């Protein structure tokens, strides 16, 4: 297969898991337990198709432009395509198609479930990596933003704006990130330097999706 970068590329995506389905002889890639891409192997374990979830309109266009892209092999012909792993589809295009497949499958979940799958709060915090998680704080996704440093009984202002007001999955959907609410909402345990570092890390988490 000429796309020898594909496995590492997919496994670098947040919350992607990989398995092998022996009865199909497929290497499968999942997000939230649902397959969005697969490498189909022949009897000699050589790849003969790369299957990808696709928007139906985009799939029609791609099949008309590239002879190495056909309707999904052993898949829904409208919502999946198959790419020749030894063909001439440009690497950058295949990466774009893999990105789209990942986001299409992720987008099929509820917004709350997407945050859970990604293990990120709406502001990009990885709650399970926090020392307060399941101690002083149940976690942003679990407590609907009512984290330990928020006003008692109320959601964190970032959660209230992003999720409750604007109905975003997370702040990555907002052109103003990081906004003044981000700057004004901080874990009181953090120093000024640590707070700025946390903003950079959270932005990095959200922009990498």
Secondary structure, DSSP 8 states (H G I E B T S, - for coil): ---TTHHHHHHTSTTEEEEEETTTTEEEEEETTEEEEEEEE-TTS-EEEEEEE--HHHHHHHHHH-TTEEE-TTS-TTTEEEE-TTS---HHHHHHHHHHHHHHHHHTS-HHHHHHHHT--TTS--GGGSTTBTTTB--TTTTTT--TTS-TTS--HHHIIIIIIT--SSGGG-TT-S-HHHHH---TTS-HHHHHHHHHHHHHHHHT-
